[in-house]
Amino acid sequence: MGWNDLVIDHAHPVLDGISTGDHAYFVHSYQFRVDDPAHLLAHVDYAGAITAVVGRDTMVGTQFHPEKSQKTGLRMIANFLRWNP
């Protein structure tokens, strides 16, 4: 929980301009585990790899709160609004 550094695993339009090392704010300690590693877009290291962003087809989800993640979150929200899957 708290601020964690993202590790980008796969490029995606919603992650444009967001790099490994950018911070995201997590307010819970659970995670979604992907069955297909191709759907894992980003993770964080919190005593092991924790899912941060998943995506498939026209869906994207985050384990962190973009609205609380300052510059990184604002960039992700803007990218999402421009995304045309």
C-alpha positions in Angstrom: 0.0 0.0 0.0 1.1 3.6 -0.5 3.4 4.9 -3.3 5.0 2.3 -5.5 7.2 2.5 -8.6 5.6 1.1 -11.7 7.4 -1.4 -14.0 6.0 -1.3 -17.5 5.7 -4.9 -18.9 3.9 -4.2 -22.2 3.3 -1.0 -24.2 -0.3 0.2 -24.4 -1.9 3.5 -25.5 -3.2 4.1 -22.0 0.4 4.0 -20.8 1.9 6.4 -23.3 4.3 8.8 -21.6 4.4 6.6 -18.4 7.7 5.0 -17.7 9.1 2.4 -15.4 9.9 4.2 -12.2 6.8 6.5 -12.3 4.9 6.4 -9.1 1.3 5.2 -8.5 -0.7 5.2 -5.3 -2.2 2.0 -3.9 -4.7 2.0 -1.1 -5.3 -1.7 -0.6 -3.2 -4.8 -0.3 -5.0 -7.3 -2.7 -4.2 -7.9 -6.3 -5.6 -9.4 -9.5 -3.6 -12.3 -10.9 -3.6 -12.7 -14.7 -3.8 -16.1 -16.4 -2.1 -14.8 -19.5 1.1 -12.8 -19.0 0.4 -10.9 -22.2 -2.5 -9.1 -20.3 -0.1 -7.8 -17.6 0.7 -4.3 -18.7 2.5 -3.1 -15.6 3.4 -4.3 -12.1 5.2 -3.1 -8.9 7.6 -4.8 -6.7 6.2 -5.0 -3.2 7.9 -8.0 -1.6 7.3 -9.6 -5.0 5.6 -8.7 -8.2 2.1 -7.2 -7.7 -0.2 -6.5 -10.6 -0.6 -2.8 -11.3 -2.3 -2.6 -14.8 -4.0 -5.2 -16.9 -5.5 -4.9 -20.4 -7.1 -7.0 -23.1 -9.0 -6.0 -26.2 -11.0 -2.9 -25.2 -10.6 -3.3 -21.4 -8.0 -1.8 -19.1 -7.9 -2.0 -15.3 -5.6 -0.7 -12.6 -5.0 -2.0 -9.1 -3.9 1.6 -8.0 -6.0 4.7 -7.9 -5.2 6.9 -11.0 -7.1 9.8 -9.4 -4.8 9.8 -6.4 -1.6 9.1 -8.4 -0.8 12.8 -9.3 1.2 13.3 -12.5 1.2 9.6 -13.5 -2.5 9.2 -12.8 -3.5 12.4 -14.7 -1.4 11.2 -17.7 -3.2 7.8 -17.6 -6.6 9.3 -17.4 -5.9 11.7 -20.3 -4.5 8.8 -22.3 -7.7 6.8 -21.5 -9.9 9.6 -22.7 -8.0 9.8 -26.0 -7.8 6.1 -26.5 -9.8 4.8 -29.5 -9.7 1.0 -29.3 
